[in-house]
Every structure is written in C-alpha cells, then in structure tokens.
Amino acid sequence: VCTRWGSQYNSFFSLLRSRDPARDWSIRKDVPDELRSQDCPVLLPEAVRIIKDNSFWLKLEAAIAVLKPVNEFQHASEADGAGIARVVNRWLQIKSKWSEMREADQFPDIPWDDIDAIFKARLDKQTYDIHCIADALRPDTTGPNSKLPPSVFARVQEYLQKQLENDDEYHRALSEFTHFRMRTGGPDGLFNKHSAVYDDGFKPAMA
C-alpha cells in the first residue's frame, strides 16, 4: 500500500508489538485443529506460517529501522512548526542517519542502493528551488567558511534566472545572495562597513 512513510512506520511498529502474542497463539493446541477444520479461513495457514517464520520478523525490524528516522524528523518538523528553510535540512538529516546505518552494516540485507534511489525521487518531487534557497540563507548555514554544494548552487541560479526579468537583475540578486551567504559586504550596504563581519576586499563568486 502506497501511503505516508510515517503511517507505514506506525503500522509496522504496531505489527512488531504483536509478535510475541502472535507466536504464543500459533503454538496453542487448538490451532492445528482449526487448520484441519473444514471451516478454516483461507488465509489462516499462511498467517501461521508467517508468524513462525523468523526471517519475516527480522525483515520487519529492518523496515522499521529504515523508517524510524523519517518518522522522528517528521514529528520534529510538526512540533516546532518548521518553515521552508528547514525542509531540505530535514531530508539531509534522514539521509545522514541512513548513511550511518549503512556504514555500520547493522542490517546487511537492506537494499541501500534501492532506498537511495527512492530517497532521491521523493526529494526531487517534494522539494523545490525555493526550499534550497531558504535552506542556504538560514543564519546557521552562512559564514565565511560555509560551503554550498554545487548542485544546490545550480538550483539557486536556475531559480533566480526564472524569477528575474533580465541579466542585470539576475547578476545583482546572485551577488547579494553570495554576499549574504558569506556575511560580507554587498551592493547597497547589504552588510555595511560598521558591521563586524564586513570585508571590503570580498569578491563574490560571479565577479
């Protein structure tokens, strides 16, 4: 069933909590009689087989482990009322958790390459250029030593080109964006000379 990852996590976690009661039920003396009965539900034998299959529960635990960071960061975003400036960062935090899990090789059977492909598809679908720009302009991501991934900078350029009417406006906006990112001087005193972070010798990337 295709649904929200958070809903999948809750469903899987609820199923995992039923593991011990389900196992206890599957070995009751009356279960074999029920399976042999003419009135036995069609899916009951398969359900019993799955309950007794340890590999099923191991796969379920792995799926829950993958979905847990998604669920946690989703709740964190809802709790703190995160705006568009936090969207990309939340996605990258999820990816970071998955990278840690992959490196630790805690769940060797997880198809990480497939998950990475799914992640990229969801990220491309659910984030827009404005999310990248907002993320890049968060105060905690700026400064002289800050680095912006080339792919993100390319999206910033593309967005500004779409939104602005001519080359002069585009280059001006890109210059101001770069100055803001570096917390340095810029056109019209974006950071004026009285600021502690002003650098009269700064040259923007596009200069």
C-alpha positions as CSV (number, residue, x, y, z in Angstrom):
1,V,0.0,0.0,0.0
2,C,1.5,3.4,-1.0
3,T,1.0,5.8,1.8
4,R,2.9,8.3,4.0
5,W,6.1,6.9,5.4
6,G,5.0,7.9,8.9
7,S,1.8,5.8,8.5
8,Q,3.9,2.9,7.3
9,Y,6.2,3.2,10.4
10,N,3.2,3.2,12.8
11,S,1.6,0.1,11.1
12,F,4.9,-1.8,11.1
13,F,5.7,-0.9,14.7
14,S,2.2,-2.0,15.7
15,L,2.6,-5.3,14.0
16,L,6.0,-5.9,15.6
17,R,4.5,-5.3,19.1
18,S,2.1,-8.2,18.3
19,R,4.9,-10.7,17.6
20,D,5.1,-12.4,21.0
21,P,1.3,-12.7,21.4
22,A,1.0,-14.0,17.8
23,R,3.7,-16.6,18.4
24,D,2.0,-17.7,21.6
25,W,-1.2,-18.1,19.7
26,S,0.3,-20.0,16.8
27,I,1.5,-22.8,19.1
28,R,-1.7,-23.3,21.0
29,K,-3.1,-26.8,20.9
30,D,-6.3,-25.8,19.2
31,V,-4.6,-24.1,16.3
32,P,-3.7,-27.4,14.4
33,D,-7.3,-28.5,14.8
34,E,-8.5,-25.2,13.4
35,L,-6.2,-25.6,10.4
36,R,-7.6,-29.1,9.7
37,S,-11.1,-27.9,10.1
38,Q,-13.4,-27.6,7.0
39,D,-14.3,-24.1,8.2
40,C,-10.6,-23.0,8.3
41,P,-10.3,-19.4,6.9
42,V,-8.4,-19.5,3.6
43,L,-5.6,-17.2,4.8
44,L,-5.1,-18.8,8.3
45,P,-2.4,-21.4,7.2
46,E,-0.4,-18.7,5.5
47,A,-0.7,-16.4,8.6
48,V,0.5,-19.2,10.9
49,R,3.4,-19.9,8.6
50,I,4.5,-16.2,8.5
51,I,4.2,-15.9,12.3
52,K,6.5,-18.8,12.8
53,D,9.0,-17.5,10.2
54,N,11.9,-15.8,12.0
55,S,13.1,-14.2,8.8
56,F,9.8,-12.3,8.4
57,W,10.2,-10.6,11.8
58,L,13.9,-9.8,11.0
59,K,12.8,-8.1,7.8
60,L,10.1,-6.2,9.6
61,E,12.6,-4.9,12.2
62,A,14.9,-3.8,9.3
63,A,12.0,-1.9,7.7
64,I,11.1,-0.2,10.9
65,A,14.8,0.8,11.4
66,V,14.8,2.4,8.0
67,L,11.5,4.3,8.5
68,K,12.3,5.4,12.1
69,P,14.4,8.5,11.1
70,V,11.7,9.5,8.7
71,N,9.0,9.3,11.4
72,E,11.2,11.1,14.0
73,F,12.1,14.1,11.8
74,Q,8.5,14.3,10.5
75,H,7.3,14.7,14.1
76,A,10.1,17.1,14.9
77,S,9.1,19.3,12.0
78,E,5.4,19.3,13.0
79,A,6.3,20.0,16.6
80,D,8.5,23.1,16.0
81,G,6.4,24.4,13.1
82,A,9.4,24.3,10.8
83,G,9.1,26.5,7.7
84,I,10.5,26.1,4.3
85,A,14.0,26.9,5.5
86,R,14.1,23.6,7.4
87,V,12.7,21.3,4.7
88,V,16.0,20.4,2.9
89,N,17.8,20.1,6.2
90,R,15.3,17.6,7.5
91,W,15.7,15.5,4.4
92,L,19.5,15.6,4.7
93,Q,19.3,14.5,8.4
94,I,17.3,11.5,7.3
95,K,19.9,10.7,4.7
96,S,22.7,11.1,7.2
97,K,21.0,8.6,9.6
98,W,20.7,6.1,6.8
99,S,24.3,6.6,5.8
100,E,25.3,5.8,9.4
101,M,23.2,2.6,9.4
102,R,24.7,1.6,6.1
103,E,28.2,2.1,7.2
104,A,27.6,0.2,10.5
105,D,26.2,-2.7,8.4
106,Q,23.7,-3.4,11.1
107,F,21.1,-4.6,8.6
108,P,23.1,-6.2,5.8
109,D,20.0,-7.3,3.9
110,I,18.7,-3.8,3.4
111,P,18.9,-2.8,-0.3
112,W,20.5,0.5,0.3
113,D,21.0,1.4,-3.4
114,D,17.3,1.0,-4.0
115,I,16.5,3.1,-0.9
116,D,18.9,5.8,-2.1
117,A,17.1,5.9,-5.5
118,I,13.7,6.1,-3.8
119,F,15.0,8.9,-1.5
120,K,16.3,10.9,-4.4
121,A,13.0,10.5,-6.3
122,R,11.0,11.7,-3.2
123,L,13.4,14.5,-2.5
124,D,13.1,15.8,-6.1
125,K,9.3,15.5,-6.0
126,Q,8.7,17.1,-2.6
127,T,11.3,19.9,-2.6
128,Y,11.6,22.9,-4.9
129,D,14.2,25.5,-5.7
130,I,12.8,27.9,-3.1
131,H,13.4,25.3,-0.4
132,C,17.1,25.1,-1.4
133,I,17.4,28.9,-1.4
134,A,15.7,29.2,2.0
135,D,18.0,26.5,3.4
136,A,21.1,28.2,2.1
137,L,20.0,31.5,3.7
138,R,19.4,30.1,7.2
139,P,21.8,32.0,9.5
140,D,23.3,28.8,10.9
141,T,24.4,27.8,7.3
142,T,26.1,31.1,6.4
143,G,29.5,32.5,7.1
144,P,33.0,32.9,5.6
145,N,33.8,29.2,5.9
146,S,30.4,27.9,4.8
147,K,30.2,25.7,1.7
148,L,27.3,25.2,-0.6
149,P,27.1,22.0,-2.7
150,P,27.4,22.7,-6.4
151,S,24.1,21.0,-7.1
152,V,22.3,23.4,-4.6
153,F,24.1,26.5,-6.1
154,A,22.9,25.4,-9.6
155,R,19.3,25.2,-8.3
156,V,19.7,28.7,-6.9
157,Q,21.0,30.1,-10.2
158,E,18.2,28.4,-12.1
159,Y,15.5,29.7,-9.7
160,L,16.8,33.3,-10.0
161,Q,17.0,33.1,-13.7
162,K,13.4,32.0,-13.9
163,Q,12.1,34.7,-11.5
164,L,14.1,37.8,-12.7
165,E,13.4,39.7,-15.9
166,N,16.9,40.5,-17.2
167,D,20.5,39.6,-16.7
168,D,21.3,42.7,-14.6
169,E,18.7,41.8,-12.1
170,Y,19.8,38.2,-12.1
171,H,23.5,39.0,-11.5
172,R,22.6,41.5,-8.8
173,A,20.5,39.0,-7.0
174,L,23.1,36.3,-7.3
175,S,25.7,38.8,-6.0
176,E,23.5,39.7,-3.0
177,F,22.9,36.0,-2.3
178,T,26.6,35.3,-2.3
179,H,27.4,38.2,-0.1
180,F,24.7,37.2,2.4
181,R,25.9,33.6,2.4
182,M,29.5,34.9,3.2
183,R,28.2,37.5,5.7
184,T,30.3,40.2,4.0
185,G,29.9,43.5,2.1
186,G,27.5,43.7,-0.8
187,P,25.5,46.1,-3.1
188,D,23.6,48.9,-1.2
189,G,25.3,48.0,2.0
190,L,23.7,44.6,2.4
191,F,26.3,44.3,5.2
192,N,27.5,47.8,5.9
193,K,31.0,48.9,6.9
194,H,30.0,49.2,10.5
195,S,29.3,45.6,10.7
196,A,31.8,43.3,12.4
197,V,31.6,40.9,9.5
198,Y,32.1,43.4,6.7
199,D,35.0,42.6,4.4
200,D,35.9,45.3,1.9
201,G,38.1,43.0,-0.1
202,F,35.5,40.3,-0.7
203,K,34.8,39.3,-4.3
204,P,31.6,37.4,-5.0
205,A,31.9,34.2,-6.9
206,M,30.4,35.6,-10.1
207,A,32.7,38.7,-10.2
